[in-house]
Every structure is written in structure tokens, then in C-alpha cells.
Amino acid sequence: AATLPQVREVIRQSDFSRYSILEREYIGQCTVARIHYPAASNYEGIKILVFKGELPTLIDPHFCEKHKSPIARFEPTKDGWNMALSFAASVRFSA
């Protein structure tokens, strides 16, 4: 099994600037997106992400304080997509 430093190094070396938006839905104050990252190896590079508001210009799937991060990630399956839509519909942000 990979150690945490090894995992971090793989993530650091991954190219998340190349992606294709396969599907997106605007629900309430959120955007739910199914995105393909060719450089990612798990789940064939598919990610399901939920963002507050619009999608950022550069969509990095990781949680980070340096850029706009997703507020949630879901397993890239049909059930994951449905859970992401339900989550987005239920989110209420404070003013």
C-alpha cells in the first residue's frame, strides 16, 4: 500500500489542468458536474463534483485553500450522480 507522502506526490504530479466537462446541472446555488480527467487513473478519470455557484475557470477536483474547491465529491456512478443532485438541492448557504 502507498504511504501518505507517496499519495501526495502522485497528486502533485498529476495534470488536473486537462479535463472535459461531460455533464453539468445547476441546482439551487450549486453546480454539479461530471468531469473526465485523462491523467487520473481511478474510476477511469471520472469525477463528480459539487461547487457553490458557477464552476471555476480551472477545475481542480481536490479540496484546497489556494483556489475555488468543490464543496463535495461523490463516487462517479449513477448513484453518485443522483446523490450529488440531492445534496445540491438540499444545501443552504448562510448570507
C-alpha positions as CSV (number, residue, x, y, z in Angstrom):
1,A,0.0,0.0,0.0
2,A,1.1,3.5,-0.8
3,T,2.2,5.8,2.1
4,L,0.6,9.2,2.5
5,P,3.7,11.0,1.2
6,Q,3.7,8.8,-1.9
7,V,0.0,9.6,-2.5
8,R,0.6,13.3,-2.1
9,E,3.5,13.1,-4.6
10,V,1.3,11.3,-7.2
11,I,-1.4,14.0,-6.7
12,R,1.2,16.8,-7.0
13,Q,2.5,15.4,-10.3
14,S,-1.0,14.8,-11.8
15,D,-2.2,17.2,-14.5
16,F,-5.6,18.4,-13.5
17,S,-5.5,21.3,-16.0
18,R,-6.7,19.0,-18.7
19,Y,-10.3,17.9,-18.4
20,S,-13.6,17.6,-20.2
21,I,-16.9,18.5,-18.7
22,L,-19.2,15.6,-19.5
23,E,-22.3,16.8,-17.8
24,R,-23.4,19.7,-15.6
25,E,-26.5,20.8,-13.8
26,Y,-27.3,24.0,-11.9
27,I,-29.4,23.2,-8.8
28,G,-30.2,26.0,-6.4
29,Q,-27.0,27.8,-5.5
30,C,-24.8,24.9,-6.7
31,T,-23.3,23.4,-9.9
32,V,-23.0,19.6,-10.1
33,A,-20.5,18.4,-12.7
34,R,-19.3,15.1,-14.1
35,I,-15.8,15.7,-15.3
36,H,-13.2,13.5,-17.1
37,Y,-9.6,14.0,-16.2
38,P,-7.4,11.9,-18.6
39,A,-4.4,12.0,-16.2
40,A,-6.4,10.5,-13.4
41,S,-6.3,6.7,-13.1
42,N,-9.1,5.8,-10.7
43,Y,-12.6,5.4,-12.0
44,E,-11.3,5.9,-15.5
45,G,-10.6,9.6,-14.6
46,I,-14.2,10.5,-13.9
47,K,-15.1,12.8,-11.0
48,I,-18.4,14.1,-9.8
49,L,-18.0,17.4,-8.1
50,V,-20.3,19.9,-6.5
51,F,-19.4,23.6,-6.4
52,K,-21.0,26.6,-4.7
53,G,-22.2,28.8,-7.6
54,E,-20.6,28.6,-11.0
55,L,-17.7,26.3,-12.0
56,P,-14.3,27.9,-11.6
57,T,-12.1,28.5,-14.7
58,L,-9.7,25.8,-13.6
59,I,-11.4,22.9,-12.1
60,D,-9.1,21.0,-9.7
61,P,-11.0,18.2,-8.0
62,H,-9.1,18.5,-4.8
63,F,-10.0,20.4,-1.7
64,C,-7.6,23.3,-1.4
65,E,-7.4,26.8,0.1
66,K,-5.4,28.2,-2.8
67,H,-8.3,28.1,-5.3
68,K,-12.0,27.5,-5.5
69,S,-12.5,24.0,-4.4
70,P,-15.5,21.7,-4.7
71,I,-17.8,21.6,-1.6
72,A,-18.4,17.9,-2.1
73,R,-17.2,14.9,-4.2
74,F,-19.2,11.8,-5.0
75,E,-18.4,8.3,-6.4
76,P,-18.6,8.6,-10.2
77,T,-21.5,6.2,-10.6
78,K,-25.2,6.7,-11.4
79,D,-26.0,6.5,-7.7
80,G,-23.2,9.1,-7.0
81,W,-24.6,11.4,-9.6
82,N,-28.1,11.1,-8.0
83,M,-26.6,11.7,-4.5
84,A,-24.8,14.8,-5.8
85,L,-28.0,16.2,-7.2
86,S,-29.9,15.6,-4.0
87,F,-27.1,17.1,-2.0
88,A,-27.0,20.2,-4.2
89,A,-30.8,20.6,-3.8
90,S,-30.6,20.4,-0.1
91,V,-27.7,22.9,0.5
92,R,-28.5,26.2,2.1
93,F,-25.7,28.8,2.4
94,S,-25.7,31.5,5.1
95,A,-25.9,35.1,3.8
